[in-house]
Amino acid sequence: MNIFAFLTVSMWEWFAMYRFEINQYIGQLAFTAFLLALFSFMLFNVFELKMFATLIQPIVVFLFFWLMFKVPPLYSGLIAVNGYLAYCLVTSLLYFTAQRFGIAFTPATPQCYAIQLVTGLMALLIARLFVKLRWGFSFVQAGGAAAGAAGTNAKLLLLVLVGYVSLASFNFLYYGAGHTLLMMLTMIAAFVLFQYWALKKEHEVAFWRRNKKFKIDAP
């Protein structure tokens, strides 16, 4: 029963991280979420590498976007790191708020699974709102052309690298060293920068479309 609950909640969490149009990829998305849930279960319960989860999982998500959905490497890294960053931020805020009210959560309990489901729902609603309002990431397309590393793309690449370093150190600093507030402020800053440059890229793509010179890697 615990395995079933873990896989179900984990699949929902991975589903909530996708940040581009998925209407035509429901089957692939469900299968990918299942595989990622299995990977998470092995990582947490078999190999007991909980502290290394945020170091390893973003790389695996990046590979899934790049190799299975044929998203260009730069944009695969962008949506993998940004989605993971957003999810960690929402989760941290919920746990931090709960702790302020003296509420403690034990892993693998109904209360813990419930907050994970709520976090997944919030992340999914935010992601769909961003897509609906064209607040970034509509330029990310499965099977799109390779993205160059000039102009805005260069800044996005730098943010991906910095964001990954922030994620890789998250468990060690947030849970291990207890730097809760520091990590939350760092993640908020990184997330805001991600959205700013993604929206800037969105405006550039809109300009190219209006001028009928659209290229997915326009600088």
N, C-alpha and C positions, 0 to 999 in steps of 0.2 A: 504493500500500500504506500509506504514511504517513497519507493522508487517511482511508482505511478504519479504520485503527487509532485515529486521533484521534476520529473520529465514534463508533466503538463504545465506547471508554472514556468519552467525554464523555456519551453517552446513559446509560450505567450510572451515572455520577456524578449526573446530574440525576434519574434514577429514585430514587436513594437519598435525595434531599432531601425527598420528600413525607412529610407528617406527619399525614395523616388517613386514614380508611378509604377504600381505593381498589379494593376487590374488584369493584365494579360499574363502575369507570372504567378498566379495563386498556387498552382500545383508545385512549381519549383520552390516557391517561398516556403510552403508547408514542409516539403521534404528537407530543405536546408535548415529550417528551424528545428526539425526533429534531430538531424545529425548534430547540430550545434548543442542541442540539449543533451544528447548522449555524450558528447565530448565534455560538457560541463560536469556531468555526473561522474565520469571517469576522473576528471581533474580534481573534483572536490572529495569524492568518496572512495575512490580506488587508490589513486596516487597521493591523496591528501596534500595537495599543493595549493591550498586556499590562498595563502599569502602571495602566490605567484599568478593568481588568476588574471588580474588586470595587466600583467606583463605579457601573458601568453594569448589570451582570448582575442584581443584586438588584431593580432597578427593572423589568427585563423579566420576571423571575419573578413579581413582584407583579402585573404586568398580566395574565400568563397565568392566575394563580389567580383574579383578579377578573373578567376578561372571558370566559375560556373555561369555568371551573368555577363561575362565579357565586358565589364565596365573598365575603362582605361585605368591604369595603375594609380595615377594621381587622384582621380575621383573616387576610386575604390578606397584609398587611404582616407580621403576626406570624409566620406559618409560613414566609414567604419569608426574612425576616431571621434568624429563629431557626434554620431549616434550613441556611442559608448559613453562619451563624456556627458552628454545630456542625461543619459539614464543614471549614471553614477551621481550626478548632481541632484536629480529629483529624489533618488533613494536617500542620499545623505541628508537632504533637507527634511524629508519625512522622519527619518530616524532621529535627527537632531531635535526636531520639534517634539517628538514623542518623549525623548529623554528629558526635555525641559519640564514635562508634566509628570515625570517619574515613571514613565511606562518603559519597561524593558522587554526586549524581544529575544527569544531563544531560537537559534537556527533549527530548521526542520520541524517547526510547530505550526499548527493552524494559524496562529496570530502572525507568524513570520510570513507564511505563504500568502495570507490575506493582504499584507502591506506590499508584497511583491506584485500581486495582481493589480492592486490600485496603482502602483508605480508604473506598471506596464500600460495600463489604460491611460494614465496621464501623459506618458511619453508618446503613445500612439495618437492621441487627440492633438497634442502639440505638433507632431510631425505632419498630420493631415492638414492642420490649419496652415502650416507653412507652405505646403504644396498648393492648397486651395488659393491662398492669397499671393502666390508667387514670391514668397519671401526667401528665395534662394533654393538651389538644388534642382530646378527644372532642367538645367543644362546637363545634369547627370543622366545618361541614357545607357541602357544595356546594349551592348554591341556598338557603342559609339566609337568615333575615331580617336586615335591616340592624342592625349593632351600634351601640349608643349609646356615648358617650364619657364616662360617669360612673362613679364608684366604682372598682372593679378595672379596668374597661376603660380608664379614664383613665391608670392606672399602666401598663397594657400598651401604650397608645399612646405614652407617654413612653419606655418601653423600646424600642419599635420605632424611634423617632427616634434615640435614643442608639446603639442597635445598628447602625443604618444608617451613622451617622457613623463608628463604629468600623470597620465594613467598608470604607467608602469610603476611609479613610486607611490601610487594612491594607497594601496593596502598597507604598505610598510609605514607610511607616515600617518595615515588616518587611524588605522586600527593598532598597528604595532607601536608607534611612538606617541600616539595620542594627540597629534597636531590637528585636531578636528577643524577648528576655526580657520587655521592657516590654509588647509587643503580646500576647504569650501570656498574661501575667497579666491584662491588661485584658480579653481575650476570655473567659478563664475566669470572671472576675467577672461579666461581662455575661451569659454563658451560665447561670450559677448563678441570677442574678436572674430571668432569663427563666423558668427551670423553676419557681422558687418561686411567682411570680405566676400562671403557667399552672396550677399545681397548686391554688392558692387559687381560681382561677376554676372549676376542675373541681369543687371541693368546693361552691362556691356553686350551680353548675348541678345537682349531685346533690341539694342541699337543695330547690331549686325542683321537681325531678322528684318527690321524695318527697311534697311538698305539692301535687302536681298543678297547679302554677302555673308550669311551666317556660317561660321565655322565653330565647331565645338571647342577648339583650343584657341579661340581668338584671344590675343594678349590683352 
